[in-house]
Amino acid sequence: MSDPFVVVGGDAAGLSAASKCKREDPDREVIVFERGRWVSYAHCGEPYFVKGEVERLEDLLSLSPAEIDERGIDLRREHEVTAVDTDAETVTVDGPEGTHDQAYGDLLIATGGRAVTDPIEGADLDAALPMHGLDDAAAVRAMLADPSSFDVADLGGDPYVDAERARRYGAMAPPETVAIVGGGYVGVEMAEAFVAHDVEVHLFQRGDQLVPPFGEAVADAAAETLRGHDVELHLGTEVERLEGEDGRVAGLTCTDGTTLGVEAALVGIGIRPNTDLLADTAVRLGNAGAVAVDDYGQTSVDGVYAAGDCAEMRHVVTGDTAWVPLGLTANRAGRAIGASVAGDLTPVGGIAGTAMLKAFELECGRTGIVDHEEAREAGFDPVSRTITASSRSGYYPGAAETIVSLTADRETGRLLGGTIAGEDRAAVRIDTIATALEGGLTVDELERTDLGYAPPFSPVWDPVLVAAKVLGGEI
Ligand SMILES: Cc1cc2nc3c(=O)[nH]c(=O)nc-3n(C[C@H](O)[C@H](O)[C@H](O)COP(=O)(O)OP(=O)(O)OC[C@H]3O[C@@H](n4cnc5c(N)ncnc54)[C@H](O)[C@@H]3O)c2cc1C
């Protein structure tokens, strides 16, 4: 009986698992089903492709299908898995040659997430689209190009790009005004991309704060930076529907009755895990409909694993499960599962929700639990302090203000999370705090950490140490 390792989804989590398994156990048959044409691509680079900093779509691929083939992986693009039968240990696959059942020995669900657009009426109009996939990025960049000279080959996506959709967008008159619906990190990154094309940008955010997971200090700094680049922020304003004219977006209406004329809309209001496939199976779902897994990425069914944006993980601060769809999480969990399936049992690790964001010249980072309500729900008594310190010795050229917020548990002094914003390599400093969380350090222990110092890189007291010193004084 055939016992292949079958992977559903050919991007970060799926291909990390397939590659690792094949490397560790070259004799194992590894089959990857991907419903699209693109594989091994970087969603994270999509805003920078739209902006023009990344020239070609193909630059966003980590591995080409030929390279995947060279690794001995049986990659089947344009093959959608439509059902899973965990009793028979088979998946049903729809492909160009028809529908067939494929037996598996081990199965990985790495189906990622999908952009949420349904609460916004009119999100199916032309020039209204999410940013979730290289074909969305291709469509937006095509729309921003001059229709008289647009050539789909300029996108650099041949032979994978949805050329018909790109041509349709390339034929449109470029928008002078665009609405971004949603002030999460994708919305903020896309604001920068549109401004680079001299488009007037209106960013609508339902709550009063941009990028909520990054906390108030970062949100305020990001809002100030965006306004400084002429992005019109509509905070506390919920878009209800997009209005169309001749099938294309022509405006929008908010729940408070505000209306605005725009020629395009980017809908970035979040994602949902792609787990419909498992609806009638014994595979248990957890947080936000993501697949519940153990410390090895195994689901409630033996031999069935899940990783990446479709799966939850254990949070290093709370110890509970959480769903935080991010790139490293997907790659790392996939790789660990590939090793486990090949016989080297490897934990997928925990998550702290560590994330970084660039808003024009402002660099932002966040990790752990920074929201007090969330901290209290997890049983902590949170206390936070925010400081501003220099990124380098004050006399050294290039020094810039860095804002650091740290949150700790008042009773134990344990560090719970932190955020950072600034212009001079601020974002990467979040990794110090993430490492402290992973080690379960208290604020005092963080303050005593032996960080590096030299004037071009840091003042004697790194901004993270300054923040620890100030917060430690409160506990
Ligand atoms: C615009 C944007 C910017 C981002 N920036 C960052 C960033 O800066 N940092 C960061 O950490 N993260 C970022 N992310 C998130 C990061 O890209 C994801 O966490 C990561 O791609 C998840 O990988 P995955 O393999 O789980 O899912 P995906 O990359 O979504 O891949 C899942 C694959 O499964 C396929 N699939 C789904 N269902 C089926 C099926 N039934 N049959 C066959 N195939 C199927 C899909 O077609 C898809 O190719 C960003 C995401 C977006 C959209």
The ligand as an SDF file (V2000), in Angstrom:
LIG
                    3D

 53 58  0  0  0  0  0  0  0  0999 V2000
    0.3130   41.3020    1.9000 C   0  0  0  0  0  0  0  0  0  0  0  0
    0.8710   40.4080    2.9760 C   0  0  0  0  0  0  0  0  0  0  0  0
    2.0150   40.7920    3.6600 C   0  0  0  0  0  0  0  0  0  0  0  0
    2.5210   39.9750    4.6580 C   0  0  0  0  0  0  0  0  0  0  0  0
    3.6400   40.4040    5.3300 N   0  0  0  0  0  0  0  0  0  0  0  0
    4.1350   39.6360    6.3300 C   0  0  0  0  0  0  0  0  0  0  0  0
    5.3080   40.0390    7.0340 C   0  0  0  0  0  0  0  0  0  0  0  0
    5.9000   41.1010    6.7550 O   0  0  0  0  0  0  0  0  0  0  0  0
    5.7650   39.2230    8.0280 N   0  0  0  0  0  0  0  0  0  0  0  0
    5.1390   38.0490    8.3640 C   0  0  0  0  0  0  0  0  0  0  0  0
    5.5970   37.3400    9.2640 O   0  0  0  0  0  0  0  0  0  0  0  0
    4.0460   37.6260    7.6840 N   0  0  0  0  0  0  0  0  0  0  0  0
    3.5390   38.3850    6.6940 C   0  0  0  0  0  0  0  0  0  0  0  0
    2.4340   37.9500    5.9940 N   0  0  0  0  0  0  0  0  0  0  0  0
    1.8260   36.6460    6.3690 C   0  0  0  0  0  0  0  0  0  0  0  0
    2.5780   35.4870    5.7140 C   0  0  0  0  0  0  0  0  0  0  0  0
    2.6870   35.7250    4.3450 O   0  0  0  0  0  0  0  0  0  0  0  0
    1.7980   34.1980    5.9850 C   0  0  0  0  0  0  0  0  0  0  0  0
    1.8020   34.0050    7.3790 O   0  0  0  0  0  0  0  0  0  0  0  0
    2.4020   32.9790    5.2900 C   0  0  0  0  0  0  0  0  0  0  0  0
    2.3970   33.1280    3.8970 O   0  0  0  0  0  0  0  0  0  0  0  0
    1.5930   31.7320    5.6560 C   0  0  0  0  0  0  0  0  0  0  0  0
    2.0520   30.6510    4.9240 O   0  0  0  0  0  0  0  0  0  0  0  0
    1.1120   29.3800    4.7010 P   0  0  0  0  0  0  0  0  0  0  0  0
    1.9380   28.4000    3.9490 O   0  0  0  0  0  0  0  0  0  0  0  0
    0.5130   28.9780    5.9820 O   0  0  0  0  0  0  0  0  0  0  0  0
   -0.1210   29.9200    3.8410 O   0  0  0  0  0  0  0  0  0  0  0  0
   -0.1820   30.5640    2.3980 P   0  0  0  0  0  0  0  0  0  0  0  0
    1.0480   31.3370    2.1070 O   0  0  0  0  0  0  0  0  0  0  0  0
   -1.4780   31.2950    2.3210 O   0  0  0  0  0  0  0  0  0  0  0  0
   -0.2280   29.2950    1.4320 O   0  0  0  0  0  0  0  0  0  0  0  0
   -1.2970   28.3960    1.4520 C   0  0  0  0  0  0  0  0  0  0  0  0
   -1.3890   27.7510    0.0810 C   0  0  0  0  0  0  0  0  0  0  0  0
   -2.3650   26.7190    0.1330 O   0  0  0  0  0  0  0  0  0  0  0  0
   -3.0770   26.7030   -1.0900 C   0  0  0  0  0  0  0  0  0  0  0  0
   -4.3600   26.0200   -0.8620 N   0  0  0  0  0  0  0  0  0  0  0  0
   -5.3720   26.4290   -0.0550 C   0  0  0  0  0  0  0  0  0  0  0  0
   -6.3770   25.5150   -0.0560 N   0  0  0  0  0  0  0  0  0  0  0  0
   -5.9840   24.5180   -0.8800 C   0  0  0  0  0  0  0  0  0  0  0  0
   -6.5910   23.3060   -1.2800 C   0  0  0  0  0  0  0  0  0  0  0  0
   -7.7860   22.9530   -0.8210 N   0  0  0  0  0  0  0  0  0  0  0  0
   -5.9260   22.5060   -2.1490 N   0  0  0  0  0  0  0  0  0  0  0  0
   -4.6990   22.8600   -2.6040 C   0  0  0  0  0  0  0  0  0  0  0  0
   -4.0770   24.0110   -2.2520 N   0  0  0  0  0  0  0  0  0  0  0  0
   -4.7020   24.8210   -1.3920 C   0  0  0  0  0  0  0  0  0  0  0  0
   -3.2240   28.1780   -1.4280 C   0  0  0  0  0  0  0  0  0  0  0  0
   -3.4730   28.3640   -2.7950 O   0  0  0  0  0  0  0  0  0  0  0  0
   -1.8620   28.7250   -0.9880 C   0  0  0  0  0  0  0  0  0  0  0  0
   -0.9280   28.7320   -2.0450 O   0  0  0  0  0  0  0  0  0  0  0  0
    1.8950   38.7460    4.9760 C   0  0  0  0  0  0  0  0  0  0  0  0
    0.7560   38.3460    4.2790 C   0  0  0  0  0  0  0  0  0  0  0  0
    0.2260   39.1650    3.2990 C   0  0  0  0  0  0  0  0  0  0  0  0
   -1.0040   38.7360    2.5570 C   0  0  0  0  0  0  0  0  0  0  0  0
  1  2  1  0
  2  3  1  0
  2 52  2  0
  3  4  2  0
  4  5  1  0
  4 50  1  0
  5  6  2  0
  6  7  1  0
  6 13  1  0
  7  8  2  0
  7  9  1  0
  9 10  1  0
 10 11  2  0
 10 12  1  0
 12 13  2  0
 13 14  1  0
 14 15  1  0
 14 50  1  0
 15 16  1  0
 16 17  1  0
 16 18  1  0
 18 19  1  0
 18 20  1  0
 20 21  1  0
 20 22  1  0
 22 23  1  0
 23 24  1  0
 24 25  2  0
 24 26  1  0
 24 27  1  0
 27 28  1  0
 28 29  2  0
 28 30  1  0
 28 31  1  0
 31 32  1  0
 32 33  1  0
 33 34  1  0
 33 48  1  0
 34 35  1  0
 35 36  1  0
 35 46  1  0
 36 37  1  0
 36 45  1  0
 37 38  2  0
 38 39  1  0
 39 40  1  0
 39 45  2  0
 40 41  1  0
 40 42  2  0
 42 43  1  0
 43 44  2  0
 44 45  1  0
 46 47  1  0
 46 48  1  0
 48 49  1  0
 50 51  2  0
 51 52  1  0
 52 53  1  0
M  END
$$$$
